[in-house]
Amino acid sequence: MSICILILVNLLFNIVNMRLETELYNIMQQEKLTNAKLAAKLGISPSMLCLVLTGDKKPGRRFLQGLASNYPDICLKYLQDRIPSRS
């Protein structure tokens, strides 16, 4: 695989994660939630939420289940961004 493709894949992954991070920060602001309260609502630990918000970790199954249960539109957008489009 060429270095250009690897760079492009990494860039696209970072863009998708930034969208999720932005959505999560918007939720926290709108609902006046702390990291701990949002983490509890999603059923994950505050440290896991922090890792996802900083881009250090990808959301796992439990994270996505909590997101889908509480914020289905955001979860759907995140998953759609992760699926390559058919051109």
C-alpha positions as CSV (number, residue, x, y, z in Angstrom):
1,M,0.0,0.0,0.0
2,S,1.4,3.4,-0.9
3,I,2.2,6.0,1.7
4,C,-0.3,8.4,0.1
5,I,-3.2,5.9,0.6
6,L,-2.2,5.4,4.2
7,I,-2.1,9.2,4.8
8,L,-5.5,9.6,3.1
9,V,-7.1,6.8,5.2
10,N,-5.7,8.3,8.4
11,L,-7.0,11.8,7.4
12,L,-10.5,10.4,6.7
13,F,-10.5,8.6,10.0
14,N,-9.6,11.8,11.8
15,I,-12.4,13.7,10.1
16,V,-15.0,11.2,11.0
17,N,-13.8,11.2,14.7
18,M,-13.8,15.0,14.8
19,R,-17.5,15.0,13.7
20,L,-18.3,12.6,16.5
21,E,-16.3,14.6,19.1
22,T,-18.1,17.7,18.0
23,E,-21.5,16.1,18.3
24,L,-20.6,14.8,21.8
25,Y,-19.4,18.2,22.9
26,N,-22.6,19.7,21.6
27,I,-24.7,17.2,23.5
28,M,-22.8,18.0,26.7
29,Q,-23.3,21.7,26.2
30,Q,-27.0,21.5,25.3
31,E,-27.9,19.1,28.1
32,K,-25.4,20.6,30.6
33,L,-23.7,17.3,31.1
34,T,-20.3,16.7,32.7
35,N,-18.0,14.0,31.2
36,A,-19.0,11.7,34.1
37,K,-22.8,12.2,33.5
38,L,-22.5,11.7,29.7
39,A,-20.3,8.6,30.3
40,A,-22.9,7.2,32.7
41,K,-25.7,7.9,30.3
42,L,-23.8,6.0,27.6
43,G,-22.9,3.2,29.9
44,I,-19.1,3.7,29.7
45,S,-16.4,4.9,32.0
46,P,-15.5,8.6,32.1
47,S,-12.0,7.7,31.1
48,M,-13.2,5.9,28.0
49,L,-15.3,8.9,27.0
50,C,-12.2,11.1,27.5
51,L,-10.2,8.8,25.2
52,V,-12.8,9.0,22.5
53,L,-13.2,12.8,22.8
54,T,-9.5,13.3,22.5
55,G,-9.3,10.9,19.5
56,D,-6.9,8.5,21.4
57,K,-9.4,5.6,21.1
58,K,-12.1,4.5,18.7
59,P,-15.6,4.0,20.0
60,G,-16.2,0.4,20.9
61,R,-19.4,-1.7,20.9
62,R,-20.6,-0.6,24.4
63,F,-20.0,3.0,23.5
64,L,-21.9,2.7,20.2
65,Q,-24.8,0.8,22.0
66,G,-25.1,3.6,24.5
67,L,-25.0,6.2,21.8
68,A,-27.6,4.4,19.7
69,S,-29.9,4.0,22.8
70,N,-29.7,7.7,23.8
71,Y,-28.8,9.5,20.5
72,P,-29.8,7.3,17.6
73,D,-29.4,10.1,15.0
74,I,-25.8,10.8,16.0
75,C,-24.9,7.1,16.1
76,L,-26.4,6.6,12.6
77,K,-24.5,9.6,11.2
78,Y,-21.3,8.2,12.7
79,L,-21.8,4.8,11.3
80,Q,-22.8,6.1,7.8
81,D,-19.5,8.1,7.8
82,R,-17.6,4.9,8.5
83,I,-19.1,3.0,5.6
84,P,-17.5,3.5,2.2
85,S,-19.9,4.9,-0.4
86,R,-20.5,3.0,-3.6
87,S,-19.8,5.2,-6.6
